[in-house]
Amino acid sequence: MAIPIVAKITATLASDKRIRTAISSIIIGMLAIMLVPILVITSISNTNADYTRMIAKIAFDGGPITDRVKEEHVQPLEEMIEAFEYLDLAIEKIEEQQEEDLDDTKVKSFFYVLYFSKDIAEMDEAFYEGFIDCFVGTEDDNELCKSLESYLDEVITEIQREEIRSLYLFIKYGFTSTNNITGIPGEAFDDEVFAQLMSEATKYIGRPYVWGGSNPTTGFDCSGFVCWSYTQSGVYNLPLTTAQEIYNQCAPVSKDELKPGDLVFFHSTYVTSSAVTHLGIYVGDGQMIHCGTPIGYASLSSSYWVKHFYGYGRLQ
């Protein structure tokens, strides 16, 4: 069962090896149009980031392709959607054979990025099944990359790994960057532990925001308030650090998995080289408590926080 994407269009023209080589070069060049926005998915501040995420989401959702997609990206996007349909069939087949559930988002994230380094004409049913076989029984990401490199006869670069990591976390959890592809959220706080956290955090409602503040004497900034609340309440030892570093310690959490006591992260609330610039403690009902001006509650549905939303996380 050969896949009828671009290769199908060119097969009847490619009887001569020189023609096949030329066509392959043209195809890869055309697909590189779409590769450019993929390469910037790791940068939340890039002006193309929203468009890039939209393209990726359409591909993973299987369409529909909206009129917001640029004309030159429609055909590559259609091909990716069709390729994902073949991946789904191959994943289902291998899961039945191996009696193992695979993370289809992870498989597709690797494919989405590595797709551009392989001659499309070689991607038939056997190719898909061989690609997916690399994921069977492989938990360690380094071992997975080695297996894929051997299968594809390609080196997976650090840049590609970061693209895959960012893509996976965006599709799976809404995050766009982290240090861990396969991080899984731990247990959320139960009501008693959350109440203990809130007992500490709410003591400081109404206190003013103080840049660099880390305790009740000096005052708090956003990360100082969160670190103090978690640590002093006794529910989690969180030494003083930045919003970015707190984010790096978290496993990503989807909106559906979000529980009181989890953290909410934001970007671009001030000028800095860090992706994450602010955070708050989720308290339920679409609200957070955070060190604003002053410390207090805020709705996550307000236009400002929606605009700057980065993702949800759970400390491990």
Helices and strands as residue ranges (DSSP letters): H 6-10, G 11-13, H 17-39, H 49-61, H 71-98, H 104-114, G 115-117, G 120-122, H 125-133, H 141-152, H 158-173, H 191-201, G 202-204, E 214-215, E 219-220, H 222-233, H 243-248, E 250-253, G 255-257, E 263-266, E 278-284, E 287-291, E 295-299, H 303-308, E 309-315
